[in-house]
Protein backbone atom coordinates (compact mmCIF):
# COMPACT_ATOMS: atom_id res chain seq x y z
CA UNK A 1 0.00 0.00 0.00
CA UNK A 2 1.47 3.32 -1.04
CA UNK A 3 1.94 5.93 1.70
CA UNK A 4 0.92 3.42 4.38
CA UNK A 5 3.04 5.29 6.96
CA UNK A 6 0.42 8.07 6.85
CA UNK A 7 -2.07 5.67 8.39
CA UNK A 8 0.20 4.86 11.36
CA UNK A 9 -0.22 7.25 14.28
CA UNK A 10 2.84 9.37 15.00
CA UNK A 11 4.57 9.01 11.64
CA UNK A 12 5.24 11.88 9.26
CA UNK A 13 6.27 12.38 5.66
CA UNK A 14 10.06 12.30 5.29
CA UNK A 15 12.06 14.48 2.93
CA UNK A 16 14.28 12.94 0.27
CA UNK A 17 17.34 13.94 2.33
CA UNK A 18 15.90 12.19 5.39
CA UNK A 19 15.17 9.03 3.42
CA UNK A 20 18.74 9.05 2.07
CA UNK A 21 20.12 9.59 5.56
CA UNK A 22 18.06 6.72 6.98
CA UNK A 23 19.20 4.43 4.18
CA UNK A 24 22.85 5.37 4.82
CA UNK A 25 22.44 4.67 8.55
CA UNK A 26 20.84 1.29 7.84
CA UNK A 27 23.62 0.40 5.39
CA UNK A 28 26.31 1.20 7.97
CA UNK A 29 24.40 -0.81 10.54
CA UNK A 30 24.33 -3.81 8.23
CA UNK A 31 28.06 -3.37 7.57
CA UNK A 32 28.80 -3.31 11.30
CA UNK A 33 26.70 -6.42 11.89
CA UNK A 34 28.68 -8.27 9.22
CA UNK A 35 31.87 -7.29 11.06
CA UNK A 36 30.37 -8.42 14.37
CA UNK A 37 29.52 -11.81 12.82
CA UNK A 38 33.12 -12.17 11.59
CA UNK A 39 34.29 -11.50 15.15
CA UNK A 40 31.84 -14.08 16.54
CA UNK A 41 33.12 -16.69 14.08
CA UNK A 42 36.74 -15.81 14.93
CA UNK A 43 36.07 -16.17 18.65
CA UNK A 44 34.37 -19.54 18.15
CA UNK A 45 37.40 -20.75 16.19
CA UNK A 46 39.72 -19.46 18.93
CA UNK A 47 37.76 -21.25 21.65
CA UNK A 48 37.76 -24.57 19.79
CA UNK A 49 41.50 -24.28 19.12
CA UNK A 50 42.22 -23.58 22.78
CA UNK A 51 40.04 -26.50 23.94
CA UNK A 52 41.75 -28.88 21.53
CA UNK A 53 45.18 -27.61 22.62
CA UNK A 54 44.31 -28.27 26.28
CA UNK A 55 44.05 -31.99 25.61
CA UNK A 56 47.84 -32.02 25.77
CA UNK A 57 47.66 -31.26 29.54
CA UNK A 58 50.14 -28.38 29.07
CA UNK A 59 49.58 -26.02 32.04
CA UNK A 60 50.29 -22.91 29.96
CA UNK A 61 47.62 -23.92 27.42
CA UNK A 62 45.12 -24.71 30.18
CA UNK A 63 45.84 -21.32 31.75
CA UNK A 64 45.32 -19.65 28.38
CA UNK A 65 41.90 -21.29 28.01
CA UNK A 66 41.02 -20.15 31.53
CA UNK A 67 42.11 -16.59 30.69
CA UNK A 68 40.11 -16.63 27.46
CA UNK A 69 37.00 -17.96 29.21
CA UNK A 70 37.25 -15.45 32.06
CA UNK A 71 37.45 -12.57 29.56
CA UNK A 72 34.03 -13.66 28.16
CA UNK A 73 34.74 -12.44 24.62
CA UNK A 74 31.61 -14.10 23.16
CA UNK A 75 29.45 -12.30 25.72
CA UNK A 76 31.06 -8.97 24.87
CA UNK A 77 30.61 -9.63 21.15
CA UNK A 78 26.90 -10.27 21.80
CA UNK A 79 26.62 -7.09 23.85
CA UNK A 80 28.33 -5.25 20.98
CA UNK A 81 25.75 -6.61 18.54
CA UNK A 82 22.90 -5.47 20.76
CA UNK A 83 24.48 -2.04 21.18
CA UNK A 84 24.97 -1.70 17.40
CA UNK A 85 21.30 -2.55 16.86
CA UNK A 86 20.22 -0.12 19.59
CA UNK A 87 22.45 2.62 18.19
CA UNK A 88 21.12 2.19 14.67
CA UNK A 89 17.52 2.29 15.95
CA UNK A 90 18.31 5.47 17.91
CA UNK A 91 19.85 7.14 14.86
CA UNK A 92 16.86 6.17 12.71
CA UNK A 93 14.51 7.56 15.36
CA UNK A 94 16.52 10.81 15.41
CA UNK A 95 15.88 11.18 11.69
CA UNK A 96 12.25 9.99 11.73
CA UNK A 97 11.28 12.10 14.77
CA UNK A 98 8.08 10.18 15.54
CA UNK A 99 5.39 11.94 17.57
CA UNK A 100 5.14 9.14 20.13
VOPAGU-2260 file (C-alpha; in pm, 1 decimal, decimal comma):
REM VOPAGU-2260
SITE   aa  ch    i         X         Y         Z
SITE  UNK   A    0       0,0       0,0       0,0
SITE  UNK   A    1     147,0     331,7    -104,0
SITE  UNK   A    2     193,5     593,0     170,2
SITE  UNK   A    3      92,2     342,2     438,0
SITE  UNK   A    4     303,5     529,4     696,5
SITE  UNK   A    5      41,9     806,6     685,1
SITE  UNK   A    6    -207,0     566,7     839,1
SITE  UNK   A    7      19,7     486,4    1136,1
SITE  UNK   A    8     -22,3     724,9    1427,8
SITE  UNK   A    9     283,9     937,3    1500,2
SITE  UNK   A   10     457,3     900,7    1164,3
SITE  UNK   A   11     524,3    1188,2     926,3
SITE  UNK   A   12     626,6    1237,8     566,0
SITE  UNK   A   13    1006,5    1229,5     529,4
SITE  UNK   A   14    1206,0    1448,0     292,8
SITE  UNK   A   15    1427,5    1293,5      26,6
SITE  UNK   A   16    1734,2    1394,2     232,9
SITE  UNK   A   17    1590,1    1219,2     539,2
SITE  UNK   A   18    1517,2     902,9     342,4
SITE  UNK   A   19    1874,5     904,8     206,5
SITE  UNK   A   20    2012,4     958,8     555,8
SITE  UNK   A   21    1806,3     671,8     697,6
SITE  UNK   A   22    1920,5     442,5     417,7
SITE  UNK   A   23    2284,7     537,3     482,1
SITE  UNK   A   24    2243,5     466,7     855,1
SITE  UNK   A   25    2084,1     129,3     783,8
SITE  UNK   A   26    2362,1      40,1     539,1
SITE  UNK   A   27    2631,3     120,4     796,9
SITE  UNK   A   28    2439,9     -81,5    1054,3
SITE  UNK   A   29    2432,9    -381,2     823,0
SITE  UNK   A   30    2806,0    -337,1     757,4
SITE  UNK   A   31    2880,5    -331,0    1130,5
SITE  UNK   A   32    2669,6    -641,8    1188,9
SITE  UNK   A   33    2868,1    -826,9     921,8
SITE  UNK   A   34    3187,5    -729,2    1106,3
SITE  UNK   A   35    3036,8    -842,4    1437,2
SITE  UNK   A   36    2951,9   -1180,5    1281,9
SITE  UNK   A   37    3312,2   -1217,0    1158,9
SITE  UNK   A   38    3429,0   -1150,3    1514,6
SITE  UNK   A   39    3183,6   -1407,6    1654,0
SITE  UNK   A   40    3312,3   -1669,5    1408,4
SITE  UNK   A   41    3673,7   -1581,0    1492,7
SITE  UNK   A   42    3606,7   -1617,4    1865,4
SITE  UNK   A   43    3436,8   -1954,3    1815,4
SITE  UNK   A   44    3740,3   -2074,6    1619,5
SITE  UNK   A   45    3972,2   -1946,0    1892,5
SITE  UNK   A   46    3776,2   -2124,9    2165,1
SITE  UNK   A   47    3776,4   -2457,2    1979,4
SITE  UNK   A   48    4149,5   -2427,7    1911,7
SITE  UNK   A   49    4222,0   -2358,3    2278,1
SITE  UNK   A   50    4004,2   -2649,6    2394,1
SITE  UNK   A   51    4175,4   -2888,2    2153,0
SITE  UNK   A   52    4518,0   -2761,5    2261,9
SITE  UNK   A   53    4430,8   -2826,5    2628,4
SITE  UNK   A   54    4404,7   -3198,7    2561,5
SITE  UNK   A   55    4784,1   -3201,5    2577,0
SITE  UNK   A   56    4766,1   -3126,1    2953,8
SITE  UNK   A   57    5013,5   -2837,9    2907,2
SITE  UNK   A   58    4958,1   -2602,4    3204,0
SITE  UNK   A   59    5028,6   -2290,7    2996,0
SITE  UNK   A   60    4761,6   -2392,1    2741,7
SITE  UNK   A   61    4511,8   -2470,7    3018,4
SITE  UNK   A   62    4583,8   -2132,1    3175,3
SITE  UNK   A   63    4532,4   -1965,2    2838,0
SITE  UNK   A   64    4190,1   -2128,7    2800,9
SITE  UNK   A   65    4101,6   -2015,1    3153,3
SITE  UNK   A   66    4210,7   -1659,5    3068,9
SITE  UNK   A   67    4011,2   -1663,0    2746,3
SITE  UNK   A   68    3700,1   -1796,5    2921,3
SITE  UNK   A   69    3725,4   -1545,3    3206,3
SITE  UNK   A   70    3744,8   -1257,4    2956,3
SITE  UNK   A   71    3403,3   -1365,7    2816,5
SITE  UNK   A   72    3473,8   -1244,2    2461,5
SITE  UNK   A   73    3161,3   -1409,8    2315,9
SITE  UNK   A   74    2944,7   -1230,4    2571,8
SITE  UNK   A   75    3105,7    -896,6    2486,6
SITE  UNK   A   76    3061,2    -963,1    2114,9
SITE  UNK   A   77    2690,1   -1027,5    2179,7
SITE  UNK   A   78    2662,1    -708,7    2384,7
SITE  UNK   A   79    2833,4    -525,0    2098,4
SITE  UNK   A   80    2574,9    -661,2    1853,5
SITE  UNK   A   81    2290,0    -547,0    2076,2
SITE  UNK   A   82    2448,0    -204,1    2117,6
SITE  UNK   A   83    2496,5    -169,8    1740,4
SITE  UNK   A   84    2129,7    -255,3    1686,0
SITE  UNK   A   85    2022,4     -12,2    1958,6
SITE  UNK   A   86    2245,3     261,8    1819,0
SITE  UNK   A   87    2111,5     218,6    1466,6
SITE  UNK   A   88    1752,1     229,0    1595,1
SITE  UNK   A   89    1831,5     546,9    1791,0
SITE  UNK   A   90    1984,8     714,2    1485,8
SITE  UNK   A   91    1686,3     616,7    1271,3
SITE  UNK   A   92    1450,7     755,8    1535,9
SITE  UNK   A   93    1651,6    1081,0    1540,8
SITE  UNK   A   94    1588,0    1117,7    1168,7
SITE  UNK   A   95    1225,1     998,6    1172,7
SITE  UNK   A   96    1127,6    1210,2    1476,7
SITE  UNK   A   97     808,0    1018,2    1554,0
SITE  UNK   A   98     539,2    1193,9    1756,9
SITE  UNK   A   99     514,5     914,1    2013,0
